[in-house]
Structure formats: C-alpha cells, structure tokens
C-alpha cells in the first residue's frame, strides 16, 4: 500500500514537472512573439504617413505590448526562468525582415495590415492556450495577468480588423489620385 502512495506522489511530481516543462517554453514563446510584434509595430510607426487611424491603433497597441512583455517577463522570473535569447532574436529578426520585405512593396500598407490582423489573432490564440496551460500548471496567481493580455490582444485584433476596409479605401483613393499610397 505504501508503494502505491509513493507511486502516486511520484506521478504527481512527475506530472507537475512535465507541466512546468510545457509552461515555461510556452511563456518564452509568447514573450518572443510579443517582442516580434513590438519590432514590427516600431518599423511600421516609423514609416506610416497617410493612415492616421492605423497609426493610432498601432501606438495604442504598442504601449499595451510593452506592458505584456513586462508581464510575461515577471511571470517567467516568478518561476525562476528567463526569456529565451535565441527565440527572442529569431522572432525579432523575422519581424524586422517581414517589415523590410513589405516596405519594398507598392502596397506596403495593405500587406502590413493583413500581417497585423493575422498576428493579433495568432496572439489571441497563444494567450488562450497559455491560460489553459497556466491553469493545468496551477499557476493561479498569474492567470489574471494573462487574461489581461488576452483582452488587450482581442481588442487589438478587433481594432485592426475594423481598419481593413477604411485603409483599403484610403489606399485606393491615394493610388487613383497619383499620390504615394504605400505608406
């Protein structure tokens, strides 16, 4: 009988370790994703000139993204972990390369708009999954911070989505008038 108690305790510890082995990389991945998003927004904010509504959405979400990065770093530190420098570097490079490739396109604003909308929805999915993992890992103290980030991402996805038609119309208007419309 004692051996089954020990096996149960070992199973719980092993299960808890396994959950931490899933949770920490999930936090690091989400942090790297936020840093990629931050890099992309910074490049776009440097370039946009003719789309003030989009600039406003990006500025607001850029501030939220900085807070989300801080939240994720705090959660990682509370678990004795740190960000993954390799993941951070790779995703930030991807964000910068994406912005660079789009900047050469005559319809840069549209390509960035599609990318932003897709990325915001990707981040929504990442936070929804991360919250489930945090619940399984019994990290109840940090779930409210993750839920706050999820709400911010859902709002950003909505706001970017609401810009699709207006930005596209503005782009067409500028193109038809012979003005620079790409950004």
C-alpha positions in Angstrom: 0.0 0.0 0.0 2.8 2.4 0.8 4.3 1.8 -2.5 1.2 2.9 -4.3 1.2 6.2 -2.3 4.8 6.7 -3.3 4.0 6.0 -6.9 1.1 8.4 -6.7 3.3 11.1 -5.2 6.0 10.5 -7.8 3.4 10.6 -10.5 2.1 13.9 -9.2 5.7 15.3 -9.0 6.5 14.0 -12.5 3.2 15.4 -13.8 4.0 18.8 -12.2 7.5 18.8 -13.7 6.1 17.9 -17.1 3.6 20.7 -16.9 6.4 23.2 -16.0 8.4 21.8 -18.9 5.5 22.8 -21.1 4.5 26.0 -19.4 8.0 27.7 -19.3 8.6 27.3 -23.0 5.1 28.4 -23.7 5.7 31.6 -21.7 9.1 32.1 -23.6 7.4 31.5 -26.9 4.7 34.1 -26.2 7.3 36.6 -25.0 9.3 36.1 -28.2 6.0 36.6 -30.2 5.3 39.8 -28.3 8.8 41.1 -29.0 8.4 40.2 -32.7 5.1 42.2 -32.7 6.8 45.1 -30.9 9.5 45.2 -33.6 7.0 45.1 -36.4 4.9 47.9 -34.9 8.0 50.1 -34.4 9.0 49.7 -38.0 5.5 50.5 -39.2 5.2 53.5 -36.9 8.4 54.9 -38.4 7.0 54.6 -41.9 3.3 55.4 -41.9 2.4 58.8 -43.0 -1.0 58.8 -44.7 -3.0 56.5 -42.4 -3.6 58.3 -39.1 -6.3 55.9 -37.9 -3.9 53.0 -38.3 -1.1 54.9 -36.6 -3.4 55.5 -33.6 -4.3 51.8 -33.4 -0.6 50.8 -33.6 0.5 53.4 -31.0 -2.1 52.2 -28.5 -1.3 48.6 -29.0 2.5 49.2 -28.9 2.1 50.6 -25.4 0.0 47.5 -24.5 2.6 45.2 -26.0 5.3 46.8 -23.8 3.2 46.0 -20.8 2.5 42.5 -22.0 6.3 41.9 -22.4 6.8 43.1 -18.8 4.0 40.8 -17.5 5.5 37.8 -19.3 9.0 38.6 -18.0 7.6 38.9 -14.4 5.8 35.5 -14.7 9.0 33.9 -16.0 11.0 35.3 -13.2 8.4 34.1 -10.7 9.2 30.6 -11.9 12.9 31.1 -11.8 13.1 31.2 -15.6 14.2 33.8 -18.1 13.4 34.6 -21.6 14.9 32.6 -24.4 17.5 34.8 -26.1 17.5 32.5 -29.1 13.8 32.7 -29.5 13.8 36.5 -28.9 16.5 37.0 -31.5 14.9 34.8 -34.1 11.4 36.2 -33.8 12.6 39.8 -33.7 14.7 39.2 -36.8 11.6 37.7 -38.5 9.6 40.7 -37.6 12.2 43.1 -39.0 12.6 41.1 -42.1 8.8 41.0 -42.7 8.7 44.8 -42.3 11.7 45.1 -44.7 10.1 42.9 -47.3 6.8 44.7 -47.1 8.5 48.1 -47.3 9.6 47.3 -50.9 6.1 46.6 -52.0 3.9 49.2 -53.7 1.1 48.1 -51.4 3.1 48.0 -48.2 0.2 49.3 -46.1 -2.1 46.6 -47.2 0.5 43.8 -46.7 1.2 45.1 -43.2 -2.5 45.4 -42.5 -3.0 41.7 -43.4 0.0 40.7 -41.4 -1.1 42.7 -38.3 -4.6 41.3 -38.4 -3.2 37.7 -38.7 -0.6 38.3 -36.0 -3.1 39.8 -33.5 -5.4 36.8 -34.0 -2.4 34.5 -33.6 -1.6 36.2 -30.3 -5.2 35.7 -29.1 -4.8 32.0 -29.8 -1.4 31.9 -28.0 -2.8 33.6 -24.9 -5.9 31.4 -24.8 -3.7 28.3 -24.9 -1.2 29.8 -22.4 -4.1 30.4 -19.9 -5.1 26.7 -20.2 -1.5 25.6 -19.6 -1.2 28.0 -16.7 -4.4 26.5 -15.2 -3.1 23.0 -15.6 0.2 24.0 -14.0 -1.7 25.5 -11.1 -0.3 29.0 -11.7 -3.4 30.7 -10.5 -1.6 33.9 -9.3 -0.5 34.7 -12.9 -3.7 33.9 -14.7 -5.3 37.4 -14.3 -2.2 38.9 -15.9 -2.5 36.5 -18.9 -6.2 37.2 -19.1 -5.5 41.0 -19.2 -3.1 40.4 -22.1 -5.7 38.2 -23.8 -8.3 41.0 -23.6 -5.8 43.5 -25.0 -5.0 41.2 -27.9 -8.7 40.6 -28.6 -9.2 44.4 -28.7 -6.2 44.9 -30.9 -7.4 42.2 -33.3 -10.8 43.9 -33.4 -9.4 47.4 -34.0 -7.0 46.2 -36.7 -9.8 44.3 -38.3 -12.0 47.4 -38.3 -9.3 49.2 -40.2 -9.2 46.9 -43.2 -12.0 48.5 -45.3 -11.1 52.1 -44.4 -7.4 51.6 -45.0 -8.1 49.8 -48.3 -10.4 52.6 -49.4 -7.8 55.3 -48.5 -5.1 53.3 -50.3 -7.3 53.1 -53.5 -8.1 56.9 -53.2 -4.4 57.8 -52.9 -3.5 55.5 -55.8 -6.2 56.8 -58.0 -5.1 60.4 -57.4 -1.5 59.6 -58.2 -0.2 60.2 -54.6 2.1 57.9 -52.7 -0.2 55.3 -51.2 2.1 52.6 -50.0 2.5 54.1 -46.5 
